[in-house]
């Protein structure tokens, strides 16, 4: 329940029912002893469910008013060391400075819509990764990130970025009536399971994303046309032939595994 006037600048839409926190916790397979990083707990609807499951929660909150509510509501859990609250902007926080170790925690959060892309990058591309990540985001974003997987659909920058680090799963839709104030669009829960860097053995994430963004540079252009801004076209034609790519293939038609093959083949070819 809302305890203070929400700030539009912070993208605040608080959960007003107990069922969505249960769905989020189920998606993250939250259990006793888990360490959960929660971003933007607000007035604590999800926090309450995480704590009830026996998890230890590290809550990152940018709004000092929300922190006051949380400190009052969960004073016993804070005193017991089950809940820690950090006044911070999750986009700028160094997770290592919080004592978090690689794959030692999960991220479960109802995040501001406008930070979705940035928070995915912060937690997946950074030096400290969660073992699993669950976000409540705009429904259309969740669909765009997952609708290609196993269905032969069109890829996007987001879907490929998530697949590079784990296994994205569209969990379920969450209607806008579950929030206060009510947003204009429906939401959905998306999970990224099995988070790792195992795909990046012979090149860096920076190299991968430079080529990925270059390939998606102009949606109307063929992949080879976008890549030829940096790589010699004749060299690209040879690589495409070796990989079995059609010369007129577009970036959205290339699966994550084939993108990784392409990045490997382009090493040192600039």
Secondary structure, 3 states (H helix, E strand, C coil): CCCCCCCHHHCCCEECCHHHHHHHHHHCCCCCCCEEEEECCCCCHHHHHHHHCCCEEEEEECCHHHHHHHHHHCHHHHHCCCEEEEECCCCCCCHHHHCCCCCCCEEEEECCHHHHHHHHHHHHCCCCCCCEEEEEEEHHHHHHHHCCCCCCCCCCHHHHHHHHHCEEEEEEEECHHHEECCCCCCEEEEEEECCCCCCCCCCCHHHHHHHHHHHCCCCCCCHHHHHCCCCCHHHHHHHHHHHCCCCCCCHHHCCHHHHHHHHHHHCCCC
